[in-house]
Amino acid sequence: MVPKKPLLVIFVLLLDRLPLPPAPTKRGRPVTYPERLILKALVIMIIRRLYSAYSLLAFLEQESELTTQLRELLTEQGRFPTRRTWERRLATLPDHLPGLIRHLGQHLVALLLPWGQQQGATAVDSTPLRAKGGVWHKKDREAGVVPHSTIDTEAHWGKSGYHGWWYGWKLHLACTAAGLWIPLAARLTPANVADNTIAPHLVADLPAVIRYILGDTHYNDPELRLRCEQDQRWLIATHKGPHPRTDPGAPVRQLFHRLRSQAIEPFNGLFKNIFEWGGQVPVKGLRRTQLFVLGAVLLYQLVLLYQFEEQRPLGLNIKPLLRAA
């Protein structure tokens, strides 16, 4: 009997079959290690909760059947990257992750057909992620005083009607408003960045099949609405004002708002629960937080592809599946 590959190895090998966009060409010496190899390392790091190049190498130095297979998958033409190479290449990866999420999201929509053959809807929203360490209070920030070394000075304060004030980051997401939640676009910013300023980037990343974009009052922005109309899309966002609405379109909007609340809000909670980021993110700094949070969005997409190929229920039991890897 041929032994079955470890689950972590299967996830890493799945990256070899992904239809990733071509890497941008740059002048100068060509890179030794392709971006796909760096993505493989990022998947290992997120699943095994290794949040530095040093931790990754310490894990791979352990002598086991699993680490032997992983080292082979992270070798290019007989060469294995040094720690400095891992640090340098991982630091540049956050710039490419939104494009990779967009590309894989489009692939999953075409493969899984979450709305059947119909044109689809997507829900957009942001969700708070608390920074690692302490908080930097306004009076100290204005004075330029950092009272404790644990404070992440690149994070910021944000406020929402549901979560109140928090110090940290915003994960801006667009996901399918359907029975299956597929993340289609993502950005990560400090918590003080307004939702409507990031929304055009999310909308630009959506597959052509999307015709309805569902958001709350933060997305009821004239420029965003005009952008959607130019792309022949409908922006359906809540309005401020007295309730209940009595105009003829109110019942239709209520249906779309209900569809949105059953998609993006549960997905945000599920995503943070899977990676256990309801308390704090595990790293400090904007770039490193973007690396691991956006990388986790890409990993979630990868799991959906794995479940489809293995004919497993889509979107279910993802947390125990990743724990088993």
Beta strands, then each sheet from edge to edge (+ up, - down):
strand 1: 120-130
strand 2: 156-160
strand 3: 164-176
strand 4: 183-190
strand 5: 210-215
strand 6: 234-237
sheet 1: 2+ 3- 1+ 5+ 6+
sheet 2: 2+ 3- 4+
end
